[in-house]
Amino acid sequence: MKATNKIRRTIFQQGLSFISTIALALLLGFVMLWLNGSAPKDVLAAAGSSTFASPFRFANMISRMLTIVLVSLAAAIPFKAGVWNIGGDGQLAMGGFFSAMVGVYVTSLPPVLHIGLAVLAGMAGGALWAAIPAYVRLKFKANEIVTTIMMNYLAALVTGYLVNYPFRAPGSANAETSLVQESAILSQMVPLSNLSTGLYIVIATFILICFLDWKTSWGYEWRVLGSNDEFARYGGVKDNRMRFLSMLIGGALAGLAGTILVLGSYHKFILNLGGGIGFTGVLIAIIAANSPILILIVSAIFAILSNSTVGLEARLGIATEFSSILQSVIILLVITRSNIWAGITKLVKRR
């Protein structure tokens, strides 16, 4: 009973420290803007106008959050197993390209089958791109941080060549494929927004990942591997197989993010799909300690901050870089929150 209470108290303290640290970071942001001459109420009004003032803007924020959640999970699952997956951008790009090929060139299928096939192709493309550095790590002990970053650049070069030459849309001035077939398009949920029925796919995927993480032996083995690989091997965990599997799942999730962008937002593959969001996913996975629920919360915060910059710039003249500054403050404070919380605890005890 005492052990259970201690665990609950620890979880409560960790959650409280996490929430209070993010609140502190946002408070510091308000202070910086106040020192710059912007009243807090004006900041809140401007931020709200670009995120919550209309269904269109709110839908775009949700669409942004979905992409962030997927790329964050793509980094978090391998992180749990002790593997660094920094290749979310490359996996997203390859997944988007694979799904675009199915969407453009596969015809005469009903929408359910066509969308399902395109989604599977996108996830397979991302998983394939993640499998290469995973195999090199496990077979030759190559540093996966280096190889996954290299695979990002390689994916950008490969897809850049493909959409500029063999698969470029006829007559297009941009590096992009032709539009996918009507039967492969994810329907818009809010007119003129980027939010599509891919929302349901992401919800189902998120629930599945939570189930794998909390209720299956895979999740347990990932956590054991990430905390003590030697103990995991003595306990019978097949470390190489589980690490490889975690990278495949991570790549598939990033590929799914690219797929939803292609089928739901752009309806074609465009160069630099995702715009470097993979590194944001890595940071969020670290901030959230690889917890799916915390990833969801932090992704929502980052999506709101990203959308709020439009209103802040238009109404108050605040540079769009402020969002990046505030995100950096959140990252620094959350990473060091254990030391901050320990200092507060000592101070309270002393008093």
C-alpha positions in Angstrom: 0.0 0.0 0.0 2.8 2.4 0.9 4.6 1.6 -2.4 1.4 2.3 -4.4 0.9 5.6 -2.6 4.5 6.5 -3.3 4.1 5.8 -7.0 0.9 7.9 -7.1 2.7 10.7 -5.3 5.6 10.6 -7.7 3.3 10.6 -10.8 1.3 13.5 -9.3 4.6 15.5 -8.7 5.8 14.8 -12.2 2.6 15.9 -13.7 2.4 19.0 -11.6 6.0 19.9 -12.3 5.3 19.5 -16.1 2.2 21.6 -16.1 3.7 24.3 -13.9 6.8 24.5 -16.0 4.8 25.1 -19.2 2.7 27.7 -17.4 6.0 29.4 -16.2 7.3 29.4 -19.8 4.0 31.0 -21.1 4.2 33.6 -18.2 7.8 34.5 -19.3 6.5 34.9 -22.8 3.8 37.4 -21.6 6.5 39.2 -19.6 8.7 39.5 -22.7 5.9 40.9 -24.8 4.8 43.2 -22.0 8.3 44.6 -21.8 8.1 45.1 -25.6 5.0 47.2 -25.1 2.2 44.7 -25.7 -0.5 44.4 -23.1 -1.3 40.8 -22.0 -5.0 41.2 -22.9 -4.0 42.4 -26.4 -1.7 39.4 -26.8 -4.5 37.0 -25.8 -7.0 38.7 -28.1 -4.6 38.6 -31.1 -3.5 35.0 -30.5 -7.2 33.9 -30.1 -8.2 35.7 -33.3 -5.8 33.6 -35.3 -6.7 30.3 -33.7 -10.2 30.3 -32.1 -12.0 33.1 -33.8 -13.5 31.0 -36.6 -14.0 27.3 -37.4 -11.6 27.6 -40.4 -8.7 28.8 -38.2 -9.4 26.3 -35.4 -9.6 23.5 -38.0 -6.2 24.5 -39.4 -4.7 24.4 -35.9 -6.1 20.9 -35.4 -4.7 19.9 -38.7 -1.2 21.2 -37.7 -1.5 19.4 -34.4 -2.3 16.1 -36.0 0.9 16.2 -38.1 2.9 17.1 -35.0 1.4 14.3 -33.0 2.3 11.7 -35.6 5.9 12.8 -36.1 6.4 13.1 -32.3 5.1 9.5 -31.9 7.4 8.5 -34.7 10.4 9.7 -32.6 9.0 8.6 -29.2 8.5 4.9 -30.0 12.1 4.3 -31.0 13.3 6.5 -28.2 11.5 4.1 -25.8 13.5 1.2 -27.2 16.8 3.1 -26.9 17.1 4.1 -30.6 17.4 7.7 -31.8 15.1 8.3 -34.7 15.9 11.8 -36.1 14.7 10.9 -39.5 11.1 11.9 -39.3 11.4 14.4 -42.1 12.8 11.9 -44.6 10.3 9.2 -43.5 7.4 11.7 -43.9 8.6 12.7 -47.3 8.9 9.2 -48.6 5.6 8.2 -47.1 3.9 11.2 -48.8 5.5 10.3 -52.1 4.6 6.6 -52.0 0.9 7.5 -51.2 0.9 10.1 -54.0 2.0 7.5 -56.5 -0.8 5.3 -55.5 -3.2 8.2 -55.5 -2.2 9.4 -58.9 -1.6 6.3 -60.9 -3.9 3.6 -59.4 -7.3 4.0 -60.9 -10.8 2.3 -61.0 -10.9 1.6 -57.2 -13.7 2.6 -54.9 -12.8 5.4 -52.4 -12.5 3.1 -49.4 -10.0 0.7 -51.1 -8.1 3.5 -52.9 -7.6 5.5 -49.7 -6.8 2.4 -47.7 -4.2 1.4 -50.3 -2.6 4.8 -50.4 -2.4 5.0 -46.6 -0.8 1.5 -46.5 1.7 2.6 -49.2 2.6 5.8 -47.3 3.2 3.9 -44.1 5.2 1.3 -46.0 7.3 4.1 -47.6 8.1 5.6 -44.2 8.8 2.3 -42.6 11.2 1.3 -45.5 13.1 4.6 -45.1 13.4 4.0 -41.4 14.5 0.3 -41.9 17.7 1.3 -43.6 19.4 3.2 -40.7 17.9 0.6 -38.3 19.6 -2.2 -40.2 22.8 -0.3 -40.4 22.7 0.4 -36.7 22.0 -3.2 -35.7 24.3 -4.9 -38.2 27.3 -2.6 -38.3 26.8 -0.5 -35.1 26.6 2.7 -37.1 25.4 5.7 -35.1 21.7 6.1 -35.9 21.7 9.8 -35.1 24.0 10.4 -38.0 22.4 7.9 -40.4 18.8 9.1 -39.8 19.9 12.7 -40.3 21.7 11.7 -43.5 18.5 9.9 -44.7 16.6 13.1 -44.3 18.9 14.8 -46.8 18.8 11.8 -49.1 15.0 11.7 -49.0 14.9 15.4 -49.9 17.3 14.8 -52.8 15.5 11.7 -54.1 12.0 13.2 -53.9 13.3 16.5 -55.4 14.6 14.7 -58.4 11.5 12.6 -58.8 9.0 15.5 -58.7 11.3 17.7 -60.9 11.7 15.2 -63.7 9.9 11.8 -64.1 6.8 12.5 -62.0 6.4 16.2 -62.4 2.9 17.4 -63.2 2.6 18.3 -66.9 2.8 22.0 -67.4 3.3 22.8 -63.7 5.8 25.6 -62.8 6.4 24.0 -59.3 8.1 20.8 -58.3 5.0 18.6 -57.6 3.1 15.6 -58.8 -0.2 15.6 -60.6 -3.3 15.7 -58.4 -4.4 12.4 -56.8 -7.6 10.7 -58.1 -10.9 11.9 -56.6 -11.3 8.4 -55.1 -8.1 8.9 -53.0 -8.9 12.3 -51.5 -9.6 12.6 -47.8 -12.7 14.8 -47.5 -12.5 18.2 -46.0 -14.2 18.5 -42.6 -14.3 22.3 -42.6 -14.6 24.3 -45.9 -11.3 25.8 -47.2 -9.3 24.4 -44.2 -6.6 21.8 -44.2 -8.5 19.6 -41.7 -9.7 16.4 -43.4 -11.1 13.0 -42.4 -7.6 12.0 -41.8 -8.5 13.2 -38.3 -10.2 9.8 -37.7 -7.2 7.9 -39.0 -4.9 9.8 -36.5 -7.3 9.2 -33.6 -7.5 5.5 -34.4 -3.7 5.4 -34.7 -3.2 7.2 -31.4 -5.4 4.8 -29.6 -3.6 1.9 -31.1 -0.2 3.3 -30.1 -1.5 3.8 -26.5 -2.7 0.3 -26.4 0.6 -1.1 -27.7 2.5 1.0 -25.1 0.4 0.3 -22.1 -1.2 -3.1 -22.6 1.1 -5.3 -24.7 4.5 -7.0 -24.2 5.9 -4.8 -26.9 5.4 -1.6 -24.9 6.9 -3.3 -21.8 10.0 -4.5 -23.8 10.5 -1.1 -25.3 10.6 0.5 -21.9 12.9 -2.1 -20.5 15.3 -1.8 -23.4 15.3 2.0 -23.1 16.1 2.0 -19.4 18.5 -1.0 -19.2 19.3 -3.0 -22.3 21.6 -5.4 -20.4 18.8 -6.3 -17.9 16.4 -6.6 -20.9 18.6 -9.2 -22.5 18.9 -11.2 -19.3 15.1 -11.0 -19.1 14.7 -12.7 -22.5 14.0 -9.6 -24.6 15.2 -9.9 -28.1 16.8 -6.5 -28.2 17.8 -6.3 -31.9 14.4 -7.4 -33.1 12.5 -5.0 -30.8 14.7 -2.1 -31.7 14.2 -2.8 -35.4 10.4 -3.1 -34.9 10.3 0.2 -33.0 12.0 1.9 -35.9 9.6 0.4 -38.4 6.7 1.6 -36.4 8.2 5.1 -36.0 8.9 5.3 -39.8 5.3 4.1 -40.5 3.9 6.9 -38.3 6.0 9.5 -40.0 4.9 8.1 -43.3 1.3 8.3 -42.2 1.8 12.0 -41.4 3.0 12.6 -45.0 0.2 10.6 -46.4 -2.5 12.7 -44.6 -0.8 15.9 -45.9 -0.9 14.5 -49.4 -4.4 13.0 -49.5 -6.1 15.5 -47.1 -4.4 18.9 -47.5 -2.5 19.3 -50.8 -4.0 16.4 -52.9 -0.6 16.0 -54.4 3.0 15.6 -53.4 5.0 18.8 -53.2 8.7 19.4 -52.6 9.7 19.9 -49.0 6.5 18.4 -47.7 6.2 19.0 -44.0 8.7 21.9 -43.9 11.1 20.4 -41.3 8.4 19.4 -38.8 10.3 16.2 -38.0 12.8 18.0 -35.7 9.8 19.5 -33.9 8.6 16.0 -33.3 11.9 15.0 -31.8 11.9 17.9 -29.4 8.3 17.2 -28.3 9.1 13.5 -27.7 12.0 14.6 -25.5 9.9 17.2 -23.6 7.0 14.7 -23.1 9.4 11.9 -22.0 7.9 9.7 -24.8 4.5 9.6 -23.1 1.7 9.6 -25.8 -0.7 11.6 -23.6 1.9 14.3 -22.8 2.8 14.3 -26.5 -0.8 15.1 -27.3 -0.8 18.0 -24.8 2.5 19.5 -25.9 1.6 19.1 -29.6 -1.6 21.1 -29.0 0.4 23.8 -27.3 3.0 24.0 -30.1 0.2 24.0 -32.7 -1.6 26.9 -31.0 1.7 28.8 -30.7 2.4 28.3 -34.3 -1.0 29.5 -35.4 -1.0 32.4 -33.0 1.9 34.1 -34.7 -0.3 35.1 -37.6 -2.6 37.2 -35.3 0.3 38.5 -33.3 2.1 39.8 -36.4 -1.0 41.2 -38.1 -2.5 43.0 -35.0 0.5 43.8 -32.8 3.5 43.7 -35.2 5.2 41.0 -33.3 7.7 39.0 -35.4 6.8 35.5 -36.3 10.1 34.3 -34.7 8.6 35.0 -31.3 6.8 31.6 -31.5 10.1 29.8 -32.0 11.6 31.8 -29.1 8.7 30.8 -26.8 9.0 27.1 -27.9 12.7 27.2 -27.1 11.9 28.6 -23.6 9.4 25.8 -23.0 12.0 23.2 -24.2 14.7 24.5 -21.9 12.4 24.8 -18.8 10.8 21.4 -19.3 14.1 19.6 -19.8 15.5 21.2 -16.6 12.2 21.0 -14.6 13.5 18.2 -12.3 16.1 20.6 -11.0 13.6 23.5 -10.7 11.2 21.3 -8.9 13.9 20.0 -6.6 14.9 23.5 -5.7 11.3 24.5 -5.0 10.8 21.4 -2.8 13.9 22.2 -0.8 12.8 25.8 -0.3 9.4 24.7 0.9 10.9 22.1 3.3 13.3 24.7 4.7 10.6 27.1 5.4 
